[in-house]
Amino acid sequence: MDIGLLNAKEASKVLFGTDSKTAYQRTLRLMKANKIKTISDGRRMFVIKSDLDKMLGASDDNPKSTL
């Protein structure tokens, strides 16, 4: 079973459409402020793709993310 974990750079691309430094830092701030549900593995943080899609309101018929 593939959970679909995204790192901060991948999550920033889904959220903001780019993985620029600014978008990456915004994503990290959201993750650290617990605005986005994360899973931690030591220092690394991951976002569950399905949770991110739910947060953005994506459905199976009309997905907003491209990853």
PyMOL commands that set and color helices and strands:
alter all, ss='L'
color gray80, all
select helices_A, chain A and resi 8-16+21-32+49-56
alter helices_A, ss='H'
color red, helices_A
select strands_A, chain A and resi 5-6+38-41+44-48
alter strands_A, ss='S'
color yellow, strands_A
deselect
rebuild
show_as cartoon
